[in-house]
Amino acid sequence: MNASMLYFGTALGAAAGGAASVAFGFDKLAWIGAVFALLGAASFVSDKPERKD
């Protein structure tokens, strides 16, 4: 499942980047990529394991 999710994420990123470049142009593509990077980092922060005392 890990490899299939990696391929899915790559394909999804390519599709989002292609759509963003058509909609906003190549000069804004880095800012859109930064938003996706922040969303990915936020998903790691929000997925903390629960403490077992």
Beta strands, then each sheet from edge to edge (+ up, - down):
end
